[in-house]
Amino acid sequence: MRLWTTATRAAWAAVALSLCVAGTSAQAPARRALTVADLNRVRAINDPQRSPDGQWVAYTVSRVDTVKDRSDSDLWMTTWDGATTVRLTYSDENESAPRWSPDGKRLAFLSSRQGAKGSQVWLLERAGGEAEKITDLKGGVSSVAWSPDGTRLALVVNDPDPDSSATPKPKPIVVDRYAFKRDGQGYLDKLHGHVWVFDLATRKAQQITTGDVDDESPAWSPDGTRLAFISAREKDAERTENTDVYVVEAKAGATPARLTTFEGADEGPLSWSPDGKYVAYRQAHEPKHTGYGGGFGTVALVPATGGPATLLTQKLDRLVSGSRWSPAGATIAGIVTDDQRQYLVRVRADGSGWDRIASTMPVVTAFSEGADGGFAVIATSPTQPAELYAVDAQGTRRLTHVNAWIDSIALSTATVVTSRSDDGNEVHGILRRPAGAAPGARLPMIVRPHGGPAGQDALQFDFEKELLAAQGWAVLAPNYRGSNGRGGAYTVAIAGDWCDKEVRDIRGMVDQLIKDGVADESRLGVGGWSYGGILTDCLIAADPRFKAATSGAGVSNVFGMYGHDQYIVQYDLELGQPWKNVDKWMKVSNAFFHADRIKTPTLFLGGSSDWNVPVLGGEQMYQALKSLGIDTELIVYPGEPHGIRRPSFQRDRLERYVAWYRKYLAPPVP
């Protein structure tokens, strides 16, 4: 293990200071512009876990392995005062899901190192030493949770492939289920994940749940006799995406009991009250809003023996994620997604309200609460990539510096902007002005609508937008209707009516920034990924002012996606069957059927293995523009799902964005 302590930092600081004093003309180096190559320097920090005694925080750090062209994640831990940081793992494989034993002496984690069959469970002593692999379960493990007495682990184990030979023979794919595709998996088979219990003394595992369903998020009761979990076990759940909270005795052959009866999505993480009487969870969207789950999430309690659920944050009208009971038992902690911000909250279990936890960072993405009430959080701001922080009675203090390199970069200035659409709707967005831009100067501007649609652009670090701003362009991120952070009604305002209100909101914000002297109307670009790609297609079909566009993982001919992508349930519930609702399907496919209006040179991109928004959408729009004589290109990333994973492809995509915008947004020749 390698230590990086405050004493070490102080020593290096003293050396640096002496060098500065020795050089009479020495000055702090000038900050430079961000480049595509800097993407390799970004460290992703995740999954903070406070130790039971509160003295340590375990977490993961991911980096780019440029030789193997993939991401690699390792385990780290740091003391609560930030004085000592220890790297725990060094393997070439990913380590994830660090979980402390109840006595705080060991960490369980998942890894596929040493030829493991999928991810397996490993144990590591906090005092040091080599990690030990303790499971060898065919199919692999995807979740791990300690029993309260530290003698057992609850696991989610994936069913093994019956053909487990080193070189399995190709077999016909037999499809007989309603929803039969999923991004990252392709055609769905009959293999599922189930809850198992692993005994640490005997090193034997018992399967607890069975069935032709997936079970997830297992959580132990305080007395260690039962497990709560999430599953979709009700009839026709596949056609509604209904999920519920179940509880089962932690022994083989036990029958799960359904606790929740909400017809929509009930979600984890699950957390038991300290007295074992209630299970906290998140009640999400109704079936008809299955495509807008990012806008809904109410902290809820259900009696562990069954009975009506109590909704604790319904009046807040904001997505609350987390649902983790505090050690004291009076509150449940979570993260509220508010307008362009995410903050910690303690929800009072008696239903009397909630309290916001103060933090100096505008966006909190993950947390772990200790017995002393202090939180370890992952947080970010527009000028600071994610780092680990401590939030307690003394305030907020930074514990890690995994992205300290950002201090040498000249970053944009991010400000919140507001506009009104032609129908009076108020829209909020974030405008980034490039570093060094002259005050009051009109700038070429690129509009980058987010995906989702039920997500939002928040006040956090965004490499892509910073890279575009580093080229001298203003970058606008509008939170159009359909975004979350402003209540459920705002999120579902576009349900069944895509590419109408969102386009009006974005065009209205562009108009406002042109009027305010921010944007150069003759040099406007647009682009996005997923729903941002869909909106890009809609915008260039509606507004000829855009001189360049990049449309990633988008679709305009929605007819072509029926039975081809993973959204059959959303289509059924939101649009209806296309042969019965032709007009509605035509309306949401407007950009494709009006492709002849498009004059904007457009770069289309997508992954060949994307079943979320398949590359078919980009292929069709590329073919349409090519036939119309509009400048266009199509880039297909082989083997990539919806989110491009291979680091070299991520860099390639950014380089192509910059080159495309440079080509068509170049200043006019005098």
Secondary structure in CASP SS format (residue, H / E / C, confidence):
PFRMAT SS
TARGET T0000
AUTHOR 0000-0000-0000
METHOD secondary structure of the structure
MODEL  1
M C 1.00
R E 1.00
L E 1.00
W E 1.00
T E 1.00
T H 1.00
A H 1.00
T H 1.00
R H 1.00
A H 1.00
A H 1.00
W H 1.00
A H 1.00
A H 1.00
V H 1.00
A H 1.00
L H 1.00
S H 1.00
L H 1.00
C H 1.00
V H 1.00
A H 1.00
G C 1.00
T C 1.00
S C 1.00
A C 1.00
Q C 1.00
A C 1.00
P C 1.00
A C 1.00
R C 1.00
R E 1.00
A C 1.00
L C 1.00
T C 1.00
V H 1.00
A H 1.00
D H 1.00
L H 1.00
N H 1.00
R H 1.00
V C 1.00
R C 1.00
A E 1.00
I E 1.00
N E 1.00
D E 1.00
P E 1.00
Q E 1.00
R E 1.00
S C 1.00
P C 1.00
D C 1.00
G C 1.00
Q C 1.00
W E 1.00
V E 1.00
A E 1.00
Y E 1.00
T E 1.00
V E 1.00
S E 1.00
R E 1.00
V E 1.00
D E 1.00
T C 1.00
V C 1.00
K C 1.00
D C 1.00
R E 1.00
S E 1.00
D E 1.00
S E 1.00
D E 1.00
L E 1.00
W E 1.00
M E 1.00
T E 1.00
T E 1.00
W C 1.00
D C 1.00
G C 1.00
A C 1.00
T E 1.00
T E 1.00
V E 1.00
R E 1.00
L C 1.00
T C 1.00
Y C 1.00
S C 1.00
D C 1.00
E C 1.00
N C 1.00
E E 1.00
S E 1.00
A E 1.00
P E 1.00
R E 1.00
W E 1.00
S C 1.00
P C 1.00
D C 1.00
G C 1.00
K C 1.00
R E 1.00
L E 1.00
A E 1.00
F E 1.00
L E 1.00
S E 1.00
S C 1.00
R C 1.00
Q C 1.00
G C 1.00
A C 1.00
K C 1.00
G C 1.00
S C 1.00
Q E 1.00
V E 1.00
W E 1.00
L E 1.00
L E 1.00
E E 1.00
R C 1.00
A C 1.00
G C 1.00
G C 1.00
E C 1.00
A C 1.00
E E 1.00
K E 1.00
I C 1.00
T C 1.00
D C 1.00
L C 1.00
K C 1.00
G C 1.00
G C 1.00
V E 1.00
S E 1.00
S E 1.00
V E 1.00
A E 1.00
W E 1.00
S C 1.00
P C 1.00
D C 1.00
G C 1.00
T C 1.00
R E 1.00
L E 1.00
A E 1.00
L E 1.00
V E 1.00
V E 1.00
N E 1.00
D C 1.00
P C 1.00
D C 1.00
P C 1.00
D C 1.00
S C 1.00
S C 1.00
A C 1.00
T C 1.00
P C 1.00
K C 1.00
P C 1.00
K C 1.00
P C 1.00
I C 1.00
V C 1.00
V C 1.00
D C 1.00
R C 1.00
Y C 1.00
A C 1.00
F C 1.00
K E 1.00
R E 1.00
D C 1.00
G C 1.00
Q C 1.00
G E 1.00
Y E 1.00
L C 1.00
D C 1.00
K C 1.00
L C 1.00
H C 1.00
G E 1.00
H E 1.00
V E 1.00
W E 1.00
V E 1.00
F E 1.00
D E 1.00
L C 1.00
A C 1.00
T C 1.00
R C 1.00
K E 1.00
A E 1.00
Q E 1.00
Q E 1.00
I C 1.00
T C 1.00
T C 1.00
G C 1.00
D C 1.00
V C 1.00
D C 1.00
D E 1.00
E E 1.00
S E 1.00
P E 1.00
A E 1.00
W E 1.00
S C 1.00
P C 1.00
D C 1.00
G C 1.00
T C 1.00
R E 1.00
L E 1.00
A E 1.00
F E 1.00
I E 1.00
S E 1.00
A C 1.00
R C 1.00
E C 1.00
K C 1.00
D C 1.00
A H 1.00
E H 1.00
R H 1.00
T C 1.00
E C 1.00
N C 1.00
T E 1.00
D E 1.00
V E 1.00
Y E 1.00
V E 1.00
V E 1.00
E E 1.00
A C 1.00
K C 1.00
A C 1.00
G C 1.00
A C 1.00
T C 1.00
P C 1.00
A E 1.00
R E 1.00
L C 1.00
T C 1.00
T C 1.00
F C 1.00
E C 1.00
G C 1.00
A E 1.00
D E 1.00
E E 1.00
G E 1.00
P E 1.00
L E 1.00
S E 1.00
W E 1.00
S C 1.00
P C 1.00
D C 1.00
G C 1.00
K C 1.00
Y E 1.00
V E 1.00
A E 1.00
Y E 1.00
R E 1.00
Q E 1.00
A C 1.00
H C 1.00
E C 1.00
P H 1.00
K H 1.00
H H 1.00
T H 1.00
G H 1.00
Y H 1.00
G H 1.00
G H 1.00
G H 1.00
F C 1.00
G C 1.00
T E 1.00
V E 1.00
A E 1.00
L E 1.00
V E 1.00
P E 1.00
A C 1.00
T C 1.00
G C 1.00
G C 1.00
P C 1.00
A C 1.00
T E 1.00
L E 1.00
L C 1.00
T C 1.00
Q H 1.00
K H 1.00
L H 1.00
D C 1.00
R C 1.00
L E 1.00
V E 1.00
S E 1.00
G E 1.00
S E 1.00
R E 1.00
W E 1.00
S C 1.00
P C 1.00
A C 1.00
G C 1.00
A C 1.00
T E 1.00
I E 1.00
A E 1.00
G E 1.00
I E 1.00
V E 1.00
T E 1.00
D E 1.00
D C 1.00
Q C 1.00
R E 1.00
Q E 1.00
Y E 1.00
L E 1.00
V E 1.00
R E 1.00
V E 1.00
R E 1.00
A C 1.00
D C 1.00
G C 1.00
S C 1.00
G C 1.00
W E 1.00
D E 1.00
R E 1.00
I C 1.00
A C 1.00
S C 1.00
T C 1.00
M C 1.00
P C 1.00
V E 1.00
V E 1.00
T E 1.00
A E 1.00
F E 1.00
S E 1.00
E E 1.00
G C 1.00
A C 1.00
D C 1.00
G C 1.00
G C 1.00
F E 1.00
A E 1.00
V E 1.00
I E 1.00
A E 1.00
T E 1.00
S E 1.00
P C 1.00
T C 1.00
Q E 1.00
P E 1.00
A E 1.00
E E 1.00
L E 1.00
Y E 1.00
A E 1.00
V E 1.00
D E 1.00
A C 1.00
Q C 1.00
G E 1.00
T E 1.00
R E 1.00
R E 1.00
L C 1.00
T C 1.00
H C 1.00
V C 1.00
N C 1.00
A H 1.00
W H 1.00
I H 1.00
D H 1.00
S H 1.00
I E 1.00
A C 1.00
L C 1.00
S C 1.00
T E 1.00
A E 1.00
T E 1.00
V E 1.00
V E 1.00
T E 1.00
S E 1.00
R E 1.00
S C 1.00
D C 1.00
D C 1.00
G C 1.00
N C 1.00
E E 1.00
V E 1.00
H E 1.00
G E 1.00
I E 1.00
L E 1.00
R E 1.00
R E 1.00
P C 1.00
A C 1.00
G C 1.00
A C 1.00
A C 1.00
P C 1.00
G C 1.00
A C 1.00
R C 1.00
L E 1.00
P E 1.00
M E 1.00
I E 1.00
V E 1.00
R C 1.00
P C 1.00
H C 1.00
G C 1.00
G C 1.00
P C 1.00
A C 1.00
G C 1.00
Q C 1.00
D C 1.00
A C 1.00
L C 1.00
Q C 1.00
F C 1.00
D C 1.00
F H 1.00
E H 1.00
K H 1.00
E H 1.00
L H 1.00
L H 1.00
A H 1.00
A H 1.00
Q C 1.00
G C 1.00
W C 1.00
A E 1.00
V E 1.00
L E 1.00
A E 1.00
P E 1.00
N E 1.00
Y C 1.00
R C 1.00
G C 1.00
S C 1.00
N C 1.00
G C 1.00
R C 1.00
G C 1.00
G H 1.00
A H 1.00
Y H 1.00
T H 1.00
V H 1.00
A H 1.00
I H 1.00
A C 1.00
G C 1.00
D C 1.00
W C 1.00
C C 1.00
D C 1.00
K H 1.00
E H 1.00
V H 1.00
R H 1.00
D H 1.00
I H 1.00
R H 1.00
G H 1.00
M H 1.00
V H 1.00
D H 1.00
Q H 1.00
L H 1.00
I H 1.00
K H 1.00
D C 1.00
G C 1.00
V C 1.00
A E 1.00
D E 1.00
E E 1.00
S E 1.00
R E 1.00
L E 1.00
G E 1.00
V E 1.00
G E 1.00
G E 1.00
W E 1.00
S C 1.00
Y H 1.00
G H 1.00
G H 1.00
I H 1.00
L H 1.00
T H 1.00
D H 1.00
C H 1.00
L H 1.00
I H 1.00
A H 1.00
A H 1.00
D C 1.00
P C 1.00
R C 1.00
F E 1.00
K E 1.00
A E 1.00
A E 1.00
T E 1.00
S E 1.00
G E 1.00
A C 1.00
G C 1.00
V C 1.00
S C 1.00
N C 1.00
V H 1.00
F H 1.00
G H 1.00
M H 1.00
Y C 1.00
G C 1.00
H C 1.00
D C 1.00
Q C 1.00
Y C 1.00
I H 1.00
V H 1.00
Q H 1.00
Y H 1.00
D H 1.00
L H 1.00
E H 1.00
L H 1.00
G C 1.00
Q C 1.00
P C 1.00
W C 1.00
K C 1.00
N C 1.00
V H 1.00
D H 1.00
K H 1.00
W H 1.00
M H 1.00
K H 1.00
V H 1.00
S C 1.00
N H 1.00
A H 1.00
F H 1.00
F H 1.00
H C 1.00
A H 1.00
D H 1.00
R H 1.00
I C 1.00
K C 1.00
T C 1.00
P C 1.00
T E 1.00
L E 1.00
F E 1.00
L E 1.00
G E 1.00
G E 1.00
S C 1.00
S C 1.00
D C 1.00
W C 1.00
N C 1.00
V C 1.00
P C 1.00
V C 1.00
L H 1.00
G H 1.00
G H 1.00
E H 1.00
Q H 1.00
M H 1.00
Y H 1.00
Q H 1.00
A H 1.00
L H 1.00
K H 1.00
S H 1.00
L H 1.00
G C 1.00
I C 1.00
D C 1.00
T E 1.00
E E 1.00
L E 1.00
I E 1.00
V E 1.00
Y E 1.00
P C 1.00
G C 1.00
E C 1.00
P C 1.00
H C 1.00
G C 1.00
I C 1.00
R C 1.00
R C 1.00
P H 1.00
S H 1.00
F H 1.00
Q H 1.00
R H 1.00
D H 1.00
R H 1.00
L H 1.00
E H 1.00
R H 1.00
Y H 1.00
V H 1.00
A H 1.00
W H 1.00
Y H 1.00
R H 1.00
K H 1.00
Y H 1.00
L H 1.00
A C 1.00
P C 1.00
P C 1.00
V C 1.00
P C 1.00
END
